[in-house]
Each structure stands twice: as structure tokens, then as C-alpha cells.
């Protein structure tokens, strides 16, 4: 029988259905197992014996890489689908349309006057500055406000690129 001084915490992996711990016998214990052929399992649980198992091999099955890749892509599709739904819902809000138009106008004007990349950069920066300003207590910070400002800036960037490539511009 072990004393309390001989007992210590045991790291255990648990998934809610089973708990698994890995034991590495000492050299002396290995010799006892090798020559005695016995492994003793003691579970201090009270009046009944809970289901337990002992194995000489790793009990975890590695998920095949193909299944991991498939699960990753399924998760990405779900994430993008949910994001697209949220953006489609937000596009119906007048506030988000205002952010789109603001990003579009800033980026288009500066993209035509300067260069398209400059207009895009300033349009995106304007969206970030607006959300920073809101975070200082002047409004409500919303990621989708920034996203719609960036969408507007990106749309204007494409228009400014076309305009800059017109003959005679």
C-alpha cells in the first residue's frame, strides 16, 4: 500500500468520455514486468471498479492528413459562408452604405489626382482612423464599418486604375 507521501499528481488527458495517462515504469519496474510478466493496476475509487484499461501501445489514433485537410476546408467554407451572410445583411444598413460611399469617394478622388495605390491607401487609412476616433468615445466601433469603408476604397481603386490607363490621361 502506498503512503500519501508516495502519491503525486498525475497529468491526464481527458475528452469527457475517457481519461488517459501515460506511465513510464522505472528500470526496476521494467525488469519486474519483463521477468514477472505481470502489471498491477490499482484504482482508488471507493466501492466499485470503474471501467479502466492498460495498453502497451499508444491509444491515440492519428487523424489521417487527408481527413485533416478536408476538415480544414470544410471549416473555411463555413467561415466564409457565414462571413458572406453577415456582409450581405450589413449591406442593407444605411450606415454601412455610408461607409462604402465615403471610402469610395476618398479613394477615387485621391486615386485620380495622385495615383490609384495612393487613393486606396488613404481610403483604407480613413476607415481605420474613423474607427480609432470612435474608440475614443466619439461613436461605436464596428469592424463591419471598417470593412465597408475598405470595400468602397477598393472599388474606387479599380475605377481609378481604369481611368489612369485611358489614353490621354
PyMOL commands that place a pseudoatom at each C-alpha (Angstrom):
pseudoatom trace, name=CA, resn=UNK, resi=1, chain=A, elem=C, hetatm=0, pos=[0.000, 0.000, 0.000]
pseudoatom trace, name=CA, resn=UNK, resi=2, chain=A, elem=C, hetatm=0, pos=[1.340, 3.453, -0.936]
pseudoatom trace, name=CA, resn=UNK, resi=3, chain=A, elem=C, hetatm=0, pos=[1.524, 6.256, 1.567]
pseudoatom trace, name=CA, resn=UNK, resi=4, chain=A, elem=C, hetatm=0, pos=[0.295, 9.798, 0.855]
pseudoatom trace, name=CA, resn=UNK, resi=5, chain=A, elem=C, hetatm=0, pos=[3.923, 10.922, 0.557]
pseudoatom trace, name=CA, resn=UNK, resi=6, chain=A, elem=C, hetatm=0, pos=[4.467, 8.476, -2.321]
pseudoatom trace, name=CA, resn=UNK, resi=7, chain=A, elem=C, hetatm=0, pos=[1.458, 9.757, -4.290]
pseudoatom trace, name=CA, resn=UNK, resi=8, chain=A, elem=C, hetatm=0, pos=[1.682, 12.729, -6.643]
pseudoatom trace, name=CA, resn=UNK, resi=9, chain=A, elem=C, hetatm=0, pos=[-0.459, 14.499, -9.196]
pseudoatom trace, name=CA, resn=UNK, resi=10, chain=A, elem=C, hetatm=0, pos=[-0.806, 12.634, -12.449]
pseudoatom trace, name=CA, resn=UNK, resi=11, chain=A, elem=C, hetatm=0, pos=[-1.185, 14.550, -15.739]
pseudoatom trace, name=CA, resn=UNK, resi=12, chain=A, elem=C, hetatm=0, pos=[-4.189, 13.129, -17.537]
pseudoatom trace, name=CA, resn=UNK, resi=13, chain=A, elem=C, hetatm=0, pos=[-5.703, 13.757, -20.983]
pseudoatom trace, name=CA, resn=UNK, resi=14, chain=A, elem=C, hetatm=0, pos=[-9.485, 13.756, -20.910]
pseudoatom trace, name=CA, resn=UNK, resi=15, chain=A, elem=C, hetatm=0, pos=[-12.114, 14.157, -23.629]
pseudoatom trace, name=CA, resn=UNK, resi=16, chain=A, elem=C, hetatm=0, pos=[-15.173, 13.847, -21.404]
pseudoatom trace, name=CA, resn=UNK, resi=17, chain=A, elem=C, hetatm=0, pos=[-15.625, 10.142, -22.199]
pseudoatom trace, name=CA, resn=UNK, resi=18, chain=A, elem=C, hetatm=0, pos=[-12.307, 8.784, -21.044]
pseudoatom trace, name=CA, resn=UNK, resi=19, chain=A, elem=C, hetatm=0, pos=[-9.193, 9.827, -19.163]
pseudoatom trace, name=CA, resn=UNK, resi=20, chain=A, elem=C, hetatm=0, pos=[-5.793, 8.602, -20.340]
pseudoatom trace, name=CA, resn=UNK, resi=21, chain=A, elem=C, hetatm=0, pos=[-2.458, 8.865, -18.617]
pseudoatom trace, name=CA, resn=UNK, resi=22, chain=A, elem=C, hetatm=0, pos=[0.907, 7.636, -19.833]
pseudoatom trace, name=CA, resn=UNK, resi=23, chain=A, elem=C, hetatm=0, pos=[3.132, 5.741, -17.445]
pseudoatom trace, name=CA, resn=UNK, resi=24, chain=A, elem=C, hetatm=0, pos=[6.820, 5.024, -17.864]
pseudoatom trace, name=CA, resn=UNK, resi=25, chain=A, elem=C, hetatm=0, pos=[7.989, 2.314, -15.476]
pseudoatom trace, name=CA, resn=UNK, resi=26, chain=A, elem=C, hetatm=0, pos=[11.331, 2.678, -13.730]
pseudoatom trace, name=CA, resn=UNK, resi=27, chain=A, elem=C, hetatm=0, pos=[14.167, 0.396, -14.755]
pseudoatom trace, name=CA, resn=UNK, resi=28, chain=A, elem=C, hetatm=0, pos=[13.434, -1.866, -11.770]
pseudoatom trace, name=CA, resn=UNK, resi=29, chain=A, elem=C, hetatm=0, pos=[9.721, -1.975, -12.654]
pseudoatom trace, name=CA, resn=UNK, resi=30, chain=A, elem=C, hetatm=0, pos=[10.585, -2.872, -16.248]
pseudoatom trace, name=CA, resn=UNK, resi=31, chain=A, elem=C, hetatm=0, pos=[12.694, -5.788, -15.044]
pseudoatom trace, name=CA, resn=UNK, resi=32, chain=A, elem=C, hetatm=0, pos=[9.847, -6.937, -12.766]
pseudoatom trace, name=CA, resn=UNK, resi=33, chain=A, elem=C, hetatm=0, pos=[7.394, -6.761, -15.704]
pseudoatom trace, name=CA, resn=UNK, resi=34, chain=A, elem=C, hetatm=0, pos=[9.859, -8.480, -18.048]
pseudoatom trace, name=CA, resn=UNK, resi=35, chain=A, elem=C, hetatm=0, pos=[10.629, -11.358, -15.725]
pseudoatom trace, name=CA, resn=UNK, resi=36, chain=A, elem=C, hetatm=0, pos=[7.403, -11.475, -13.707]
pseudoatom trace, name=CA, resn=UNK, resi=37, chain=A, elem=C, hetatm=0, pos=[5.063, -10.881, -16.627]
pseudoatom trace, name=CA, resn=UNK, resi=38, chain=A, elem=C, hetatm=0, pos=[2.540, -9.008, -14.529]
pseudoatom trace, name=CA, resn=UNK, resi=39, chain=A, elem=C, hetatm=0, pos=[1.247, -5.441, -14.490]
pseudoatom trace, name=CA, resn=UNK, resi=40, chain=A, elem=C, hetatm=0, pos=[-0.752, -4.335, -11.498]
pseudoatom trace, name=CA, resn=UNK, resi=41, chain=A, elem=C, hetatm=0, pos=[-3.448, -1.697, -11.845]
pseudoatom trace, name=CA, resn=UNK, resi=42, chain=A, elem=C, hetatm=0, pos=[-4.814, -0.027, -8.741]
pseudoatom trace, name=CA, resn=UNK, resi=43, chain=A, elem=C, hetatm=0, pos=[-7.709, 2.400, -8.859]
pseudoatom trace, name=CA, resn=UNK, resi=44, chain=A, elem=C, hetatm=0, pos=[-8.750, 4.171, -5.712]
pseudoatom trace, name=CA, resn=UNK, resi=45, chain=A, elem=C, hetatm=0, pos=[-12.399, 4.708, -6.416]
pseudoatom trace, name=CA, resn=UNK, resi=46, chain=A, elem=C, hetatm=0, pos=[-14.415, 3.561, -3.452]
pseudoatom trace, name=CA, resn=UNK, resi=47, chain=A, elem=C, hetatm=0, pos=[-16.816, 0.645, -3.549]
pseudoatom trace, name=CA, resn=UNK, resi=48, chain=A, elem=C, hetatm=0, pos=[-16.939, -0.244, -7.265]
pseudoatom trace, name=CA, resn=UNK, resi=49, chain=A, elem=C, hetatm=0, pos=[-14.391, -0.708, -10.014]
pseudoatom trace, name=CA, resn=UNK, resi=50, chain=A, elem=C, hetatm=0, pos=[-14.810, 1.844, -12.830]
pseudoatom trace, name=CA, resn=UNK, resi=51, chain=A, elem=C, hetatm=0, pos=[-14.010, 0.740, -16.386]
pseudoatom trace, name=CA, resn=UNK, resi=52, chain=A, elem=C, hetatm=0, pos=[-10.258, 1.014, -16.956]
pseudoatom trace, name=CA, resn=UNK, resi=53, chain=A, elem=C, hetatm=0, pos=[-7.741, -0.259, -19.489]
pseudoatom trace, name=CA, resn=UNK, resi=54, chain=A, elem=C, hetatm=0, pos=[-3.994, -0.776, -19.720]
pseudoatom trace, name=CA, resn=UNK, resi=55, chain=A, elem=C, hetatm=0, pos=[-2.151, -0.809, -23.028]
pseudoatom trace, name=CA, resn=UNK, resi=56, chain=A, elem=C, hetatm=0, pos=[1.426, -1.236, -24.113]
pseudoatom trace, name=CA, resn=UNK, resi=57, chain=A, elem=C, hetatm=0, pos=[0.786, 0.847, -27.262]
pseudoatom trace, name=CA, resn=UNK, resi=58, chain=A, elem=C, hetatm=0, pos=[-0.271, 4.434, -27.861]
pseudoatom trace, name=CA, resn=UNK, resi=59, chain=A, elem=C, hetatm=0, pos=[-4.052, 4.629, -27.510]
pseudoatom trace, name=CA, resn=UNK, resi=60, chain=A, elem=C, hetatm=0, pos=[-4.443, 7.748, -29.672]
pseudoatom trace, name=CA, resn=UNK, resi=61, chain=A, elem=C, hetatm=0, pos=[-5.112, 7.292, -33.342]
pseudoatom trace, name=CA, resn=UNK, resi=62, chain=A, elem=C, hetatm=0, pos=[-3.562, 9.952, -35.519]
pseudoatom trace, name=CA, resn=UNK, resi=63, chain=A, elem=C, hetatm=0, pos=[-6.071, 11.510, -37.872]
pseudoatom trace, name=CA, resn=UNK, resi=64, chain=A, elem=C, hetatm=0, pos=[-5.075, 10.876, -41.492]
pseudoatom trace, name=CA, resn=UNK, resi=65, chain=A, elem=C, hetatm=0, pos=[-3.708, 14.016, -43.181]
pseudoatom trace, name=CA, resn=UNK, resi=66, chain=A, elem=C, hetatm=0, pos=[-6.378, 13.753, -45.886]
pseudoatom trace, name=CA, resn=UNK, resi=67, chain=A, elem=C, hetatm=0, pos=[-9.138, 13.974, -43.253]
pseudoatom trace, name=CA, resn=UNK, resi=68, chain=A, elem=C, hetatm=0, pos=[-7.412, 16.917, -41.545]
pseudoatom trace, name=CA, resn=UNK, resi=69, chain=A, elem=C, hetatm=0, pos=[-7.148, 18.816, -44.847]
pseudoatom trace, name=CA, resn=UNK, resi=70, chain=A, elem=C, hetatm=0, pos=[-10.789, 18.084, -45.683]
pseudoatom trace, name=CA, resn=UNK, resi=71, chain=A, elem=C, hetatm=0, pos=[-11.918, 19.267, -42.224]
pseudoatom trace, name=CA, resn=UNK, resi=72, chain=A, elem=C, hetatm=0, pos=[-9.870, 22.447, -42.658]
pseudoatom trace, name=CA, resn=UNK, resi=73, chain=A, elem=C, hetatm=0, pos=[-11.502, 23.264, -45.999]
pseudoatom trace, name=CA, resn=UNK, resi=74, chain=A, elem=C, hetatm=0, pos=[-14.988, 22.472, -44.680]
pseudoatom trace, name=CA, resn=UNK, resi=75, chain=A, elem=C, hetatm=0, pos=[-14.345, 24.840, -41.770]
pseudoatom trace, name=CA, resn=UNK, resi=76, chain=A, elem=C, hetatm=0, pos=[-13.062, 27.560, -44.143]
pseudoatom trace, name=CA, resn=UNK, resi=77, chain=A, elem=C, hetatm=0, pos=[-16.132, 27.227, -46.379]
pseudoatom trace, name=CA, resn=UNK, resi=78, chain=A, elem=C, hetatm=0, pos=[-18.399, 27.539, -43.331]
pseudoatom trace, name=CA, resn=UNK, resi=79, chain=A, elem=C, hetatm=0, pos=[-16.427, 30.557, -42.112]
pseudoatom trace, name=CA, resn=UNK, resi=80, chain=A, elem=C, hetatm=0, pos=[-16.591, 32.321, -45.496]
pseudoatom trace, name=CA, resn=UNK, resi=81, chain=A, elem=C, hetatm=0, pos=[-20.280, 31.465, -45.935]
pseudoatom trace, name=CA, resn=UNK, resi=82, chain=A, elem=C, hetatm=0, pos=[-21.107, 32.910, -42.518]
pseudoatom trace, name=CA, resn=UNK, resi=83, chain=A, elem=C, hetatm=0, pos=[-19.000, 35.998, -43.276]
pseudoatom trace, name=CA, resn=UNK, resi=84, chain=A, elem=C, hetatm=0, pos=[-20.743, 36.493, -46.626]
pseudoatom trace, name=CA, resn=UNK, resi=85, chain=A, elem=C, hetatm=0, pos=[-24.147, 36.248, -44.917]
pseudoatom trace, name=CA, resn=UNK, resi=86, chain=A, elem=C, hetatm=0, pos=[-23.136, 38.846, -42.330]
pseudoatom trace, name=CA, resn=UNK, resi=87, chain=A, elem=C, hetatm=0, pos=[-21.821, 41.185, -45.013]
pseudoatom trace, name=CA, resn=UNK, resi=88, chain=A, elem=C, hetatm=0, pos=[-24.975, 40.743, -47.129]
pseudoatom trace, name=CA, resn=UNK, resi=89, chain=A, elem=C, hetatm=0, pos=[-27.144, 41.560, -44.092]
pseudoatom trace, name=CA, resn=UNK, resi=90, chain=A, elem=C, hetatm=0, pos=[-24.985, 44.566, -43.223]
pseudoatom trace, name=CA, resn=UNK, resi=91, chain=A, elem=C, hetatm=0, pos=[-25.150, 45.878, -46.809]
pseudoatom trace, name=CA, resn=UNK, resi=92, chain=A, elem=C, hetatm=0, pos=[-28.822, 46.647, -46.241]
pseudoatom trace, name=CA, resn=UNK, resi=93, chain=A, elem=C, hetatm=0, pos=[-27.954, 49.067, -43.407]
pseudoatom trace, name=CA, resn=UNK, resi=94, chain=A, elem=C, hetatm=0, pos=[-27.683, 52.734, -44.358]
pseudoatom trace, name=CA, resn=UNK, resi=95, chain=A, elem=C, hetatm=0, pos=[-24.693, 53.211, -42.038]
pseudoatom trace, name=CA, resn=UNK, resi=96, chain=A, elem=C, hetatm=0, pos=[-22.687, 50.569, -43.912]
pseudoatom trace, name=CA, resn=UNK, resi=97, chain=A, elem=C, hetatm=0, pos=[-23.629, 52.092, -47.272]
pseudoatom trace, name=CA, resn=UNK, resi=98, chain=A, elem=C, hetatm=0, pos=[-22.409, 55.462, -45.974]
pseudoatom trace, name=CA, resn=UNK, resi=99, chain=A, elem=C, hetatm=0, pos=[-19.050, 53.889, -45.062]
pseudoatom trace, name=CA, resn=UNK, resi=100, chain=A, elem=C, hetatm=0, pos=[-18.823, 52.315, -48.515]
pseudoatom trace, name=CA, resn=UNK, resi=101, chain=A, elem=C, hetatm=0, pos=[-19.542, 55.644, -50.248]
pseudoatom trace, name=CA, resn=UNK, resi=102, chain=A, elem=C, hetatm=0, pos=[-17.082, 57.525, -48.008]
pseudoatom trace, name=CA, resn=UNK, resi=103, chain=A, elem=C, hetatm=0, pos=[-14.291, 55.026, -48.739]
pseudoatom trace, name=CA, resn=UNK, resi=104, chain=A, elem=C, hetatm=0, pos=[-15.175, 55.101, -52.444]
pseudoatom trace, name=CA, resn=UNK, resi=105, chain=A, elem=C, hetatm=0, pos=[-15.123, 58.907, -52.753]
pseudoatom trace, name=CA, resn=UNK, resi=106, chain=A, elem=C, hetatm=0, pos=[-11.912, 59.384, -50.753]
pseudoatom trace, name=CA, resn=UNK, resi=107, chain=A, elem=C, hetatm=0, pos=[-10.119, 56.688, -52.711]
pseudoatom trace, name=CA, resn=UNK, resi=108, chain=A, elem=C, hetatm=0, pos=[-11.474, 57.772, -56.103]
pseudoatom trace, name=CA, resn=UNK, resi=109, chain=A, elem=C, hetatm=0, pos=[-10.641, 61.462, -55.725]
pseudoatom trace, name=CA, resn=UNK, resi=110, chain=A, elem=C, hetatm=0, pos=[-7.113, 60.845, -54.444]
pseudoatom trace, name=CA, resn=UNK, resi=111, chain=A, elem=C, hetatm=0, pos=[-6.651, 57.929, -56.844]
pseudoatom trace, name=CA, resn=UNK, resi=112, chain=A, elem=C, hetatm=0, pos=[-7.403, 60.162, -59.821]
pseudoatom trace, name=CA, resn=UNK, resi=113, chain=A, elem=C, hetatm=0, pos=[-5.449, 63.175, -58.535]
pseudoatom trace, name=CA, resn=UNK, resi=114, chain=A, elem=C, hetatm=0, pos=[-2.433, 61.200, -57.322]
pseudoatom trace, name=CA, resn=UNK, resi=115, chain=A, elem=C, hetatm=0, pos=[-2.065, 57.527, -58.133]
pseudoatom trace, name=CA, resn=UNK, resi=116, chain=A, elem=C, hetatm=0, pos=[-4.588, 54.689, -57.653]
pseudoatom trace, name=CA, resn=UNK, resi=117, chain=A, elem=C, hetatm=0, pos=[-2.488, 52.995, -54.956]
pseudoatom trace, name=CA, resn=UNK, resi=118, chain=A, elem=C, hetatm=0, pos=[-2.263, 56.241, -53.017]
pseudoatom trace, name=CA, resn=UNK, resi=119, chain=A, elem=C, hetatm=0, pos=[-6.037, 56.679, -53.126]
pseudoatom trace, name=CA, resn=UNK, resi=120, chain=A, elem=C, hetatm=0, pos=[-6.572, 53.108, -51.944]
pseudoatom trace, name=CA, resn=UNK, resi=121, chain=A, elem=C, hetatm=0, pos=[-4.118, 53.566, -49.076]
pseudoatom trace, name=CA, resn=UNK, resi=122, chain=A, elem=C, hetatm=0, pos=[-5.712, 56.832, -47.922]
pseudoatom trace, name=CA, resn=UNK, resi=123, chain=A, elem=C, hetatm=0, pos=[-9.224, 55.347, -48.213]
pseudoatom trace, name=CA, resn=UNK, resi=124, chain=A, elem=C, hetatm=0, pos=[-8.281, 52.387, -46.019]
pseudoatom trace, name=CA, resn=UNK, resi=125, chain=A, elem=C, hetatm=0, pos=[-6.424, 54.664, -43.585]
pseudoatom trace, name=CA, resn=UNK, resi=126, chain=A, elem=C, hetatm=0, pos=[-9.527, 56.893, -43.374]
pseudoatom trace, name=CA, resn=UNK, resi=127, chain=A, elem=C, hetatm=0, pos=[-11.614, 53.878, -42.324]
pseudoatom trace, name=CA, resn=UNK, resi=128, chain=A, elem=C, hetatm=0, pos=[-9.059, 52.909, -39.676]
pseudoatom trace, name=CA, resn=UNK, resi=129, chain=A, elem=C, hetatm=0, pos=[-8.810, 56.475, -38.359]
pseudoatom trace, name=CA, resn=UNK, resi=130, chain=A, elem=C, hetatm=0, pos=[-12.612, 56.721, -38.171]
pseudoatom trace, name=CA, resn=UNK, resi=131, chain=A, elem=C, hetatm=0, pos=[-12.816, 53.540, -36.066]
pseudoatom trace, name=CA, resn=UNK, resi=132, chain=A, elem=C, hetatm=0, pos=[-9.948, 54.757, -33.874]
pseudoatom trace, name=CA, resn=UNK, resi=133, chain=A, elem=C, hetatm=0, pos=[-11.841, 58.039, -33.371]
pseudoatom trace, name=CA, resn=UNK, resi=134, chain=A, elem=C, hetatm=0, pos=[-14.958, 56.077, -32.446]
pseudoatom trace, name=CA, resn=UNK, resi=135, chain=A, elem=C, hetatm=0, pos=[-12.923, 54.076, -29.905]
pseudoatom trace, name=CA, resn=UNK, resi=136, chain=A, elem=C, hetatm=0, pos=[-12.081, 57.313, -28.091]
pseudoatom trace, name=CA, resn=UNK, resi=137, chain=A, elem=C, hetatm=0, pos=[-15.735, 57.725, -27.122]
pseudoatom trace, name=CA, resn=UNK, resi=138, chain=A, elem=C, hetatm=0, pos=[-16.978, 59.551, -30.219]
pseudoatom trace, name=CA, resn=UNK, resi=139, chain=A, elem=C, hetatm=0, pos=[-19.061, 56.711, -31.621]
pseudoatom trace, name=CA, resn=UNK, resi=140, chain=A, elem=C, hetatm=0, pos=[-19.432, 52.951, -31.745]
pseudoatom trace, name=CA, resn=UNK, resi=141, chain=A, elem=C, hetatm=0, pos=[-16.548, 50.839, -33.041]
pseudoatom trace, name=CA, resn=UNK, resi=142, chain=A, elem=C, hetatm=0, pos=[-17.687, 48.250, -35.583]
pseudoatom trace, name=CA, resn=UNK, resi=143, chain=A, elem=C, hetatm=0, pos=[-15.452, 46.025, -37.656]
pseudoatom trace, name=CA, resn=UNK, resi=144, chain=A, elem=C, hetatm=0, pos=[-18.001, 45.982, -40.481]
pseudoatom trace, name=CA, resn=UNK, resi=145, chain=A, elem=C, hetatm=0, pos=[-17.842, 49.804, -40.702]
pseudoatom trace, name=CA, resn=UNK, resi=146, chain=A, elem=C, hetatm=0, pos=[-14.141, 49.479, -41.442]
pseudoatom trace, name=CA, resn=UNK, resi=147, chain=A, elem=C, hetatm=0, pos=[-14.753, 46.573, -43.845]
pseudoatom trace, name=CA, resn=UNK, resi=148, chain=A, elem=C, hetatm=0, pos=[-17.311, 48.565, -45.852]
pseudoatom trace, name=CA, resn=UNK, resi=149, chain=A, elem=C, hetatm=0, pos=[-15.001, 51.598, -45.993]
pseudoatom trace, name=CA, resn=UNK, resi=150, chain=A, elem=C, hetatm=0, pos=[-12.289, 49.281, -47.364]
pseudoatom trace, name=CA, resn=UNK, resi=151, chain=A, elem=C, hetatm=0, pos=[-14.721, 47.771, -49.897]
pseudoatom trace, name=CA, resn=UNK, resi=152, chain=A, elem=C, hetatm=0, pos=[-15.540, 51.278, -51.109]
pseudoatom trace, name=CA, resn=UNK, resi=153, chain=A, elem=C, hetatm=0, pos=[-11.864, 52.210, -51.322]
pseudoatom trace, name=CA, resn=UNK, resi=154, chain=A, elem=C, hetatm=0, pos=[-11.069, 49.017, -53.220]
pseudoatom trace, name=CA, resn=UNK, resi=155, chain=A, elem=C, hetatm=0, pos=[-13.926, 49.598, -55.680]
pseudoatom trace, name=CA, resn=UNK, resi=156, chain=A, elem=C, hetatm=0, pos=[-12.708, 53.148, -56.329]
pseudoatom trace, name=CA, resn=UNK, resi=157, chain=A, elem=C, hetatm=0, pos=[-9.158, 51.858, -56.733]
pseudoatom trace, name=CA, resn=UNK, resi=158, chain=A, elem=C, hetatm=0, pos=[-10.309, 49.672, -59.632]
pseudoatom trace, name=CA, resn=UNK, resi=159, chain=A, elem=C, hetatm=0, pos=[-12.118, 52.625, -61.235]
pseudoatom trace, name=CA, resn=UNK, resi=160, chain=A, elem=C, hetatm=0, pos=[-9.050, 54.879, -60.751]
pseudoatom trace, name=CA, resn=UNK, resi=161, chain=A, elem=C, hetatm=0, pos=[-6.829, 52.211, -62.327]
pseudoatom trace, name=CA, resn=UNK, resi=162, chain=A, elem=C, hetatm=0, pos=[-9.050, 52.114, -65.395]
pseudoatom trace, name=CA, resn=UNK, resi=163, chain=A, elem=C, hetatm=0, pos=[-9.115, 55.910, -65.609]
pseudoatom trace, name=CA, resn=UNK, resi=164, chain=A, elem=C, hetatm=0, pos=[-5.306, 56.130, -65.307]
pseudoatom trace, name=CA, resn=UNK, resi=165, chain=A, elem=C, hetatm=0, pos=[-4.935, 53.682, -68.183]
pseudoatom trace, name=CA, resn=UNK, resi=166, chain=A, elem=C, hetatm=0, pos=[-7.212, 55.602, -70.539]
pseudoatom trace, name=CA, resn=UNK, resi=167, chain=A, elem=C, hetatm=0, pos=[-5.423, 57.173, -73.496]
pseudoatom trace, name=CA, resn=UNK, resi=168, chain=A, elem=C, hetatm=0, pos=[-4.609, 60.822, -72.968]
pseudoatom trace, name=CA, resn=UNK, resi=169, chain=A, elem=C, hetatm=0, pos=[-4.909, 60.757, -69.173]
for i in range(1, 169): cmd.bond("trace and resi %d" % i, "trace and resi %d" % (i + 1))
show_as sticks, trace
zoom trace
